[in-house]
Amino acid sequence: MFKKILLATDGSDHALRAAIKAADMAKLTSDTMITVVYVVDGTTSKSDVLSAGDKVAINEKRTRKLRPTEQLLEKENIAFKIKMLKGEPGPEIVKYANKEEFDLVIVGSRGLNALQEMVLGSVSHKVAKRVECPVMIVK
């Protein structure tokens, strides 16, 4: 079924719920690989440099956001790898997902109301509209 799953995460509660669903989906098929993608956007990168100033501290802060997802997948014995991307989250996830030809993309919803989503556009909405494979948005 889904052997190659992309899990987009930002370390939020919604992203962790998406990780739980990704683990559930991975259990349905043997030899499933989950690629956990974390996108560092320019704004976050600048604020990280200003607040931490040290590359080691910045990388540790980013890695800390991924730990709950890593621990969950390890506990469930799910094969996974981490991929860090740089840029605007929506377009970077779409570009990577389409290039690598995933079977399924799973992303958490931030729960924006319809007006905010229409005006601002959420990452999950951008991904769902532009990725060429099935997309699961987890609330």
Beta strands, then each sheet from edge to edge (+ up, - down):
strand 1: 4-9
strand 2: 33-40
strand 3: 79-86
strand 4: 104-108
strand 5: 135-138
sheet 1: 3+ 2+ 1+ 4+ 5+
end
